[in-house]
Amino acid sequence: MKRKLLFASLALLVVGASLVTVFQRPIGEWLFARAIDARVGGNTMVLDDGLHLLLCGTGSPLPDPDRAGPCNVVVAGDQAFVVDIGEGGARNLQLMGFDIAGLDGVLLTHFHSDHIDGMGPLALLYWTQGTSTAPLPVYGPEGVETVIEGFNAFYATDKTYRIAHHGEEIVPPTGGGAQAMPFATGDAPVVVLDSDGLKITAFRVDHDPVKPAVGYRFDYKGRSIVISGDAAKSATLEQAAKGADILVHDALQPRLVGKMTAALERRGQANTAKITRDILDYHASPEDAAKSAQAAGVKRLVLSHLVPPLPTSFIYPAFLGDAKDNFDGEITVGEGGMVFSLEPEGDGIEVQERL
């Protein structure tokens, strides 16, 4: 009896598998339609009034399949700004349900390729999803004009294709591309924008030989977020971050990068090994970032632009090293999709994940 039941079960499995194979196409179309119906418009991000930080990319130029390039969004009430836009950042923002068409602009910390190479998809989505009649504003220190001029030239032909295909009502010819919004930098911090309760201040950071290089501080209704960009430890950054609720700081763990360098040398990849040695002097270690957060009296430290790539969270303690010994507050190893929300005039920080 048991043998007969076994054979019957196997027969049913074979028949079931055959039916699935025969009807795989209609089943697949039905599943896709259900998924799309749930996805389109069903994942829209809604944020209450307050100051919010979205991590849309926490990687670096080193290949990492799980992290987009450097990308942050700060939302203050009805205003929203992207800070740096690395490759894959726009994709993550869409997956997070963020309304790219509602952006007020982009803020660049400096012009390293990994901080600007996601500009194309972001500008395209800003234009097409919102029927924008003006280019995407891009704020940055001296030299941003040259970067944006080159970007617009690079995408000029693509723009003609979009207009010809979709029509001027969908993609107005006056939109598309980007518009440079330069500001001067000096020894003292400079207010880039002060509007509707939001003040954005740029300050110089140490990323030599990259100059200019700045970080940004956002102040809104008694809450504050500071983003370092790429920066070594410096008193200037610590002063700019005084009393901030969140400090987003780049982080490179020298011990782990040293292991990468040794492996590259063993395999005869001298050029790449030279680069991994060079990068040690213009990024902060997790320990240094923690010391800066402590000196500034920051509530929470978020590490981003992570070097080397971290394929699993199991490696996080090795990456952090002694950082937790240097900072009394909470340290978060940033991951794409994280959203930090700060209610007005409060002290709480709520965290959710959108990816």
Buried (B, 14 or more C-beta within 10 A) or exposed (E): EEEEEEEEEEEEEEEEEEEEEEEEEEEEEEEEEEEEEEEEEEEEBEBEBBBBBBBBBBBBBBEBEEBBBBBBBBBBBEBBBBBBBBBBBBBBBBBBBBBBEEBBBBBBBBBBEBBBBBBBBBBBBBBBBBEBEEBBBBBBBEBBBEBBEEBBEEBEEEBEEBBEEEEEEEBBEEBBBBBBBBBEBEEEBBEBBEEEBBBBBBBBBBBEEBEBBBBBBBBBBBBBBBBBBBBBBBEBBBEBBEEBBBBBBBBBBBEBBBEBBEEBBEEEBEEBBEBBBEBBEBBBBBBBBBBBBBBBEBBBBBBBBBBBBBEEEEBBEEBBBEBBEBBEBBBBBBBBBBBBBBBBEEEEBEEEEBB
